[in-house]
Amino acid sequence: MSKKISCKNYDISINEVTYLQKLIEKINPTKVFILVDSNTEQYCLPHIYDRLPDTNLNVIRIKSGESYKTIATCNEIWQSLKDNHADRKSLMINLGGGVIGDMGGFCASTYMRGIPFVQVPTTLLSQVDASVGGKLGVDLDGVKNMIGVFQDPVAVVIDTNFLKTLPYKELLSGYAELLKHGLIADAKIWGELSVIKDITDIDFERIVHESVLIKKSVTEQDPHEKGIRKVLNFGHTIGHAIETLSLSTDQPLLHGEAIAIGIIMEAFLSYQNEFISQEEYLTIKTRIKALYGNKAKSLPSHEQIISIMKFDKKNNAGKILFALIKDIGQANFDITIDDAQIKAAVEDYKT
Ligand SMILES: NC(=O)c1ccc[n+]([C@@H]2O[C@H](COP(=O)([O-])OP(=O)(O)OC[C@H]3O[C@@H](n4cnc5c(N)ncnc54)[C@H](O)[C@@H]3O)[C@@H](O)[C@H]2O)c1
């Protein structure tokens, strides 16, 4: 059974087989450009290609992975659009995970000052998180999402069948965002998802739908992250720093793996600030470590983590600001945390 979520400026369709085809027919673009990486070209493109109307279709291929989420890759994409005569009435379809969505959306939003684009997210992470809310961009010098814009797509077209070819590690990475959505906005979702042993076994259509509703509700209240949207950063302030540091090692962490560590550390800060009880904190720590393992041995030092966090876009006048949970299923934001507390959170993770 398919589902549709109506946002202010666009619709999100879930498992509606003919949605993309009908949308393209309605837009009637001069050309269609489908951005893929090597994996989504192999596993996902065949499922949509034959369903697309017989428009002028062009495929733009890039290498897969976070390390290619750069301005250098954007240059290739912009060049390809130009070489193939994309005009303002061309449509871009970003078929892939968060890297393709963030970077393809950024390229579309800036090419000729903006052409329409559709997000077709193919990873769990991009279906429940990256494709919704209009944040687009690329990394700079290894620092995540330093360059970017806010821009809504024409539509988000989710097909949970794409998750069948996703490697387990990638599925688990996206699962961290589902857990985060539960922790900040819906205690029932957290309670249900945090105790599941085999995450391949869940009803993704239902869970993706519930999770997207949370992200949509928060981002629509505050599209440009001036206030309430900051609650989505729970787990990400420390998590992003750990992810960034891991990218230059021989054991880079996936986004969600780093966020899982960030969730534990920021739940510790929530406990230290008396927003949740010690018992609630320990439950979060135990359940997340059961799913993601204990990464204590490969953890960077608190000094390294703090020095990366100072670059975070979310800081204010040099103060590191956090979103923390306030009871399970609620969150607050703009909480100043000092270096000593961050050090304590890093140390506690190891125990
Ligand atoms: N814009 C936002 O609001 C937002 C939110 C969260 C994360 N992000 C960004 O999202 C990115 C991470 O996204 P991701 O985890 O999807 O990473 P990704 O795009 O790198 O995809 C992960 C891997 O899965 C492969 N893949 C994708 N779909 C597949 C499928 N159906 N079958 C088999 N393989 C498939 C990809 O080729 C890639 O190797 C990060 O850059 C992060 O900053 C953005």
The ligand as an ORCA input file, in Angstrom:
! r2SCAN-3c Opt
* xyz 0 1
  N      20.687     16.856      3.747
  C      20.448     16.377      4.927
  O      19.572     16.860      5.662
  C      21.245     15.201      5.395
  C      20.851     14.497      6.532
  C      21.592     13.374      6.899
  C      22.700     12.984      6.156
  N      23.059     13.701      5.075
  C      24.215     13.313      4.259
  O      23.960     12.034      3.694
  C      25.210     11.406      3.398
  C      25.147      9.957      3.803
  O      24.128      9.338      3.069
  P      24.121      7.773      2.804
  O      24.369      7.062      4.063
  O      22.915      7.474      2.037
  O      25.470      7.569      1.957
  P      25.787      7.305      0.394
  O      25.020      8.213     -0.462
  O      27.259      7.339      0.301
  O      25.259      5.826      0.158
  C      25.856      4.779      0.856
  C      26.376      3.672     -0.079
  O      25.263      2.892     -0.502
  C      25.281      2.761     -1.927
  N      23.892      2.604     -2.326
  C      22.934      3.551     -2.349
  N      21.746      3.003     -2.583
  C      21.941      1.678     -2.750
  C      21.088      0.584     -2.985
  N      19.755      0.731     -3.056
  N      21.633     -0.651     -3.089
  C      22.983     -0.826     -2.951
  N      23.827      0.155     -2.689
  C      23.320      1.403     -2.583
  C      25.986      4.013     -2.407
  O      26.532      3.829     -3.678
  C      27.050      4.175     -1.335
  O      28.144      3.331     -1.619
  C      26.271     12.203      4.142
  O      26.993     12.945      3.212
  C      25.474     13.116      5.061
  O      26.132     14.331      5.310
  C      22.363     14.793      4.674
*
